[in-house]
Amino acid sequence: MLYGMVLLPVFIYEMCKEEKYCIFTTRDILMGNLSILCVTISITCFTHALKHGKGGVVQAIDSLKVIVQTVLGVIITGVIPSLVQMIGMFCGLVGVFVIIF
């Protein structure tokens, strides 16, 4: 993690130094890195809760994020999931309910 924090300013400089190759703005890069940081913190917290708390419930909540992301992808992009994806989401929901109850 320290290595990534040291190299982040160098990465931002390299991405934004030449105008003709500048695909992303500094804001885009920082927002992307902040979202990665938030995901890393949430995974660390879930792992801590799994180690010290009620593991099954935490694992069930952690498993729900894939289903929520798929539903958000359907809402935002309008792409309908395939039959296999829908069966997978259904099996995931059944698994979550089995773990919780």
N, C-alpha and C positions, 0 to 999 in steps of 0.2 A: 504494500500500500504506500509506503514511503517513497518507493521508486516511482510509482505513478504520480504522486503529488509533486515530486521534483521535476518530472518530465512534462507535466501538463502545460506549464507556461511555454516550454519549447515547442510543444505540439501546436498550441494556439498561434504562436508566432509563425511557424512554418506554414500553417493553413491559410493565414491571412496576409502574408508579406507581399505576394505578387497579385496584382489586380486581375490579370487575365486567367489565372488559375484559381482564383478565390471562388469556390463553390459555396462555402458556408460562411456566415458572418460569425463574429466572435460570440454574439448572443446565442446563435444556434449551437455552437460547440459547448458553451457553458451550460445551457439548458440540458443538453444531452448528458453531460457529465454529472449534473445535479440529479437527474433522474436515475442514473446508474448508482449514485451515492445513496439515494433513497431506497432503491431496491436492495442494495447491499445491507443497509441498516435494518430493513424489514426482515431479510433472511436471517441476519444475526439474532434479532429479537425472537423470531420463530424458533430458531435452534435453541436459544436459551430457555424459552418457555417449554420446549419439548424435553429438555434435560431436567428442568426443575419443577415443571407443572404437570398438568394432566395431558399426557402425550397424545392420546388418541384424538381428543377434541382439537388440539392444536394442529395435528396432522390433517384432520378433516378440513379445517379452515384453510390450511395451506393448499390442499388439493382443489379447493373451490376456485382459486385464482385463475386456473386455466379455463374453466367454464365461463367465468365472468369475462375474461379477455376475448373468448370466442364470441360471446353474445355482443360485446361492445364492437368487435370487428364486423359483425353482421349489421349492427345498427349504423355504424359510421360509413362503411364501404358499400353496404347493400348487397354483398355477395352471400348467397345462400350456401350453407355448408352441405357437403355431400352426405349421403346416407351413412357412410362409415363414421364420419365425424359426429353426426347426430347420435348414432348408437354409442359411440365413445363418451359423449357428454352424458347420455342417459345412464350408462354404466358407472360413470364417475359420480353422478348424483346419488345413485343407489348405494355405492360404496361409502359415500360421506354419511348418509343416513344410517347405514349399518354401524359405522364407527361411533357416531354420536349416540345412537339409542342402543 
